[in-house]
Amino acid sequence: MAWLDDLTVGDTRRYGPRAVTREAVLDFARTYDPQPFHLDDEAAAKTHFGRLAASGFQTASLMMAMFVEGEPQDGGTMGGIGIDELRWLAPVYPGDTLTMEGEVLAVTPSRSKPDRGSSRVRWTAFNQDSKPVLSLIAIGLHRRRGDRTS
């Protein structure tokens, strides 16, 4: 979903799969989210998770990795400019396998800079049982194809 001209509202794309390993959950938690239910089996068992759970931020990072691995990086994207409606819908556990779907919600050419525009894409991650585990709306900035300055 790189060039603005290639995006159409309603387009969907799928990405993944991506395995969630115990080692990756522990490594991410140690570095970025050192809460007991991400680091310790006994502590996690006493929470509503019932067992070791991945950080929601790790799940979001895995989504980004699936997107980058699944999309050609051909110069059309100019990066993200925001995220709306980030929701953790269900826990992600070591041993889960995630996939992701992106649906284009809006495509908006810039009024002041005709060589670019923005998109709004709803990203949803699913576990191996097709249960949604995370959703967000990414706002991306994209180049447009061709000469738009004349």
Phi and psi in degrees as a GROMACS rama.xvg file:
@    title "Ramachandran Plot"
@    xaxis  label "Phi"
@    yaxis  label "Psi"
@TYPE xy
-98.4106  -57.6632  ALA-2
-84.1847  134.629  TRP-3
-56.092  -40.4313  LEU-4
-65.7859  -17.5405  ASP-5
-91.2758  -2.11812  ASP-6
-100.003  137.507  LEU-7
-133.021  134.958  THR-8
-55.1339  132.156  VAL-9
98.7408  -18.1404  GLY-10
-57.2671  139.907  ASP-11
-129.332  147.789  THR-12
-138.807  150.163  ARG-13
-116.485  147.783  ARG-14
-137.135  157.71  TYR-15
106.471  -169.066  GLY-16
-83.2451  167.38  PRO-17
-141.838  120.934  ARG-18
-79.056  143.443  ALA-19
-106.71  110.463  VAL-20
-97.4947  155.218  THR-21
-59.032  -44.2362  ARG-22
-60.6966  -42.3966  GLU-23
-66.2457  -38.8887  ALA-24
-61.4749  -46.8667  VAL-25
-65.8369  -44.0834  LEU-26
-60.8377  -47.0625  ASP-27
-62.0294  -45.2063  PHE-28
-62.5485  -43.6452  ALA-29
-58.4919  -38.0423  ARG-30
-86.8218  -40.9825  THR-31
-120.875  -22.3632  TYR-32
-149.182  68.2943  ASP-33
-79.2763  55.0137  PRO-34
-88.8282  147.921  GLN-35
-55.7532  -36.4932  PRO-36
-74.6331  -6.17233  PHE-37
-101.456  -9.96373  HIS-38
-119.975  -24.4631  LEU-39
-136.092  125.352  ASP-40
-60.5584  -44.1922  ASP-41
-65.5594  -45.0028  GLU-42
-63.5062  -42.538  ALA-43
-63.5747  -36.1235  ALA-44
-63.1648  -23.9644  ALA-45
-88.7559  1.01921  LYS-46
-105.235  177.057  THR-47
-64.7033  -17.7756  HIS-48
-71.293  -34.2668  PHE-49
80.4972  -14.2089  GLY-50
-165.501  173.492  ARG-51
-52.8522  129.657  LEU-52
-126.535  147.151  ALA-53
-72.7425  149.819  ALA-54
-64.408  142.642  SER-55
-61.9087  -32.3031  GLY-56
-69.9255  -30.3374  PHE-57
-67.1359  -41.2013  GLN-58
-60.0746  -43.499  THR-59
-62.1036  -39.1704  ALA-60
-66.3216  -38.4517  SER-61
-63.8357  -36.4853  LEU-62
-62.0987  -43.9915  MET-63
-61.2453  -42.8955  MET-64
-61.6853  -42.3199  ALA-65
-62.7392  -40.1048  MET-66
-62.8158  -49.9622  PHE-67
-63.719  -39.7459  VAL-68
-69.2697  -28.1753  GLU-69
-97.3362  -9.82626  GLY-70
-113.509  139.157  GLU-71
-64.6372  134.405  PRO-72
-98.2706  78.4187  GLN-73
-106.284  18.3701  ASP-74
94.0432  -3.2379  GLY-75
-78.3086  -33.5539  GLY-76
-81.9071  141.771  THR-77
-112.55  7.57781  MET-78
106.788  176.978  GLY-79
-94.0899  150.532  GLY-80
-120.817  4.00241  ILE-81
166.263  167.641  GLY-82
-134.816  131.275  ILE-83
-115.457  154.572  ASP-84
55.6396  41.7017  GLU-85
-67.7298  122.231  LEU-86
-133.993  127.78  ARG-87
-91.5571  112.16  TRP-88
-93.704  -29.4671  LEU-89
-159.086  152.789  ALA-90
-64.9863  152.426  PRO-91
-113.873  131.91  VAL-92
-118.719  153.766  TYR-93
-53.9199  136.577  PRO-94
99.0609  -16.5986  GLY-95
-70.8153  155.767  ASP-96
-123.68  124.111  THR-97
-102.938  146.501  LEU-98
-128.281  170.853  THR-99
-145.609  147.964  MET-100
-127.757  139.525  GLU-101
-118.355  131.361  GLY-102
-122.26  124.263  GLU-103
-72.0014  120.936  VAL-104
-97.7442  -33.4014  LEU-105
-155.317  145.883  ALA-106
-132.198  119.735  VAL-107
-130.211  107.728  THR-108
-64.114  144.954  PRO-109
-70.4347  138.154  SER-110
-79.4828  -28.9786  ARG-111
-99.9251  -20.563  SER-112
-131.158  93.2534  LYS-113
-66.3821  -8.52668  PRO-114
-86.7118  4.72501  ASP-115
-153.547  176.778  ARG-116
-171.848  -175.272  GLY-117
-126.446  160.265  SER-118
-130.673  156.456  SER-119
-122.482  121.281  ARG-120
-127.351  126.675  VAL-121
-84.8805  118.088  ARG-122
-101.644  132.336  TRP-123
-129.782  127.774  THR-124
-98.7551  142.254  ALA-125
-125.391  147.287  PHE-126
-86.0045  -176.35  ASN-127
-64.77  -15.2735  GLN-128
-96.9229  12.7734  ASP-129
65.2738  19.9468  SER-130
-86.5493  127.794  LYS-131
-64.6921  132.916  PRO-132
-115.599  -22.0582  VAL-133
-156.929  140.509  LEU-134
-138.818  152.375  SER-135
-159.201  161.993  LEU-136
-113.159  115.478  ILE-137
-92.8742  135.608  ALA-138
-107.302  115.069  ILE-139
-111.391  152.825  GLY-140
-109.372  131.68  LEU-141
-133.522  148.02  HIS-142
-77.0765  156.546  ARG-143
-104.749  152.194  ARG-144
-78.5325  146.706  ARG-145
79.4672  178.836  GLY-146
-82.2879  113.67  ASP-147
-109.439  10.896  ARG-148
-93.7214  -11.1346  THR-149
